[in-house]
Amino acid sequence: MIGLSKEQVLTCMGPPVRRMAEGASEVWSYNSGNGHTSVYSSANSNATASVTGAGGYASGQATAYGSGVATATQRFCTVNVVMTEGRVARVNYVGPTGGLLSAGEQCAFAVENCVR
């Protein structure tokens, strides 16, 4: 991607989520991911009941317990494209992903159209 013009980056990656400028450099940030969310859930329950009856008399007891927990995580990557004088000078990646530009990894989704 090094050397691509701003127009080429807009064509292959679309508009950035965020733009920052400092001096002659500009940083375009893109969120990358396939939208996959992993969910883990666990639940426990316990219930007891007893009824005793004799001669028209009944007594009962009931107990119920319950608990549960759920956790959701989403893998993502932020791709920062650094432009100097209107051309890509550097690209860096931030986020919990696998290897750089590994096929199917979160960072690859944003840049895959630019590196074909």
C-alpha positions in Angstrom: 0.0 0.0 0.0 3.0 2.3 0.4 2.9 5.0 -2.3 -0.9 4.7 -3.0 -2.5 8.1 -3.5 -5.4 9.4 -1.3 -7.8 8.7 -4.1 -6.6 5.1 -4.5 -7.1 4.5 -0.7 -10.6 6.0 -0.9 -11.4 3.7 -3.8 -10.1 0.5 -2.2 -10.9 1.2 1.5 -13.7 3.8 1.4 -13.9 6.8 3.6 -12.1 6.6 7.0 -13.9 6.6 10.3 -11.6 9.2 11.6 -9.0 11.7 10.1 -6.3 13.4 12.0 -3.7 15.8 10.7 -0.4 17.0 12.1 2.0 19.1 10.0 2.4 17.5 6.5 1.1 14.1 7.7 -2.5 12.9 7.9 -3.7 9.7 9.6 -6.8 7.9 8.3 -8.3 5.3 10.7 -10.4 2.4 9.7 -12.2 -0.2 11.8 -11.8 -3.7 10.5 -13.5 -6.9 11.4 -16.0 -9.4 10.1 -18.6 -8.6 12.7 -18.3 -12.0 14.4 -19.1 -12.0 18.0 -18.3 -15.0 20.3 -20.7 -15.6 23.2 -20.2 -17.9 26.2 -23.0 -18.5 28.6 -23.5 -20.7 31.6 -26.5 -21.3 33.8 -27.3 -23.4 36.9 -30.5 -24.2 38.6 -31.8 -26.3 41.5 -35.3 -27.0 42.5 -36.9 -29.2 45.2 -40.5 -29.7 46.1 -42.3 -32.0 48.6 -45.9 -32.3 49.6 -47.1 -34.4 52.5 -50.7 -35.1 53.1 -52.9 -37.2 55.4 -56.4 -37.1 56.6 -57.4 -33.9 54.8 -54.2 -32.1 55.9 -51.4 -31.1 53.5 -48.1 -29.3 54.0 -45.6 -28.3 51.3 -42.1 -27.0 50.8 -40.5 -25.6 47.6 -37.1 -24.3 47.0 -35.7 -22.8 43.8 -32.2 -21.5 43.0 -30.9 -20.0 39.8 -27.9 -18.2 38.4 -26.4 -17.4 35.0 -23.7 -15.6 33.3 -23.0 -14.6 29.7 -20.0 -13.0 28.1 -19.6 -11.7 24.6 -16.4 -10.7 22.8 -15.8 -9.3 19.4 -12.5 -9.4 17.6 -11.6 -6.2 15.8 -8.7 -4.2 14.4 -8.0 -0.5 13.8 -6.0 0.2 10.7 -4.2 3.5 10.6 -3.0 4.7 7.2 -0.4 7.5 7.5 -0.3 9.9 4.5 2.5 12.3 3.7 2.2 14.7 0.8 -1.0 12.9 -0.3 0.5 9.4 -0.5 0.6 6.4 1.9 3.8 6.5 3.9 3.0 3.9 6.6 0.3 1.5 7.7 -0.1 0.2 11.2 -2.5 -2.0 13.0 -3.9 -2.0 16.5 -6.2 -4.7 18.0 -6.4 -8.3 19.2 -5.9 -10.2 16.0 -3.7 -12.9 14.6 -0.8 -12.3 12.2 -0.5 -9.2 10.1 -2.6 -9.6 7.0 -3.3 -13.2 7.7 -6.2 -14.3 5.5 -9.5 -14.2 7.5 -7.9 -12.1 10.3 -9.5 -8.9 11.5 -6.8 -6.5 10.1 -7.0 -8.0 6.7 -10.7 -7.1 6.1 -10.0 -3.4 5.8 -7.0 -3.6 3.5 -7.7 -6.7 1.4 -9.1 -4.6 -1.6 -5.9 -2.5 -1.7 -3.3 -5.3 -1.7 -4.7 -7.6 -4.4 
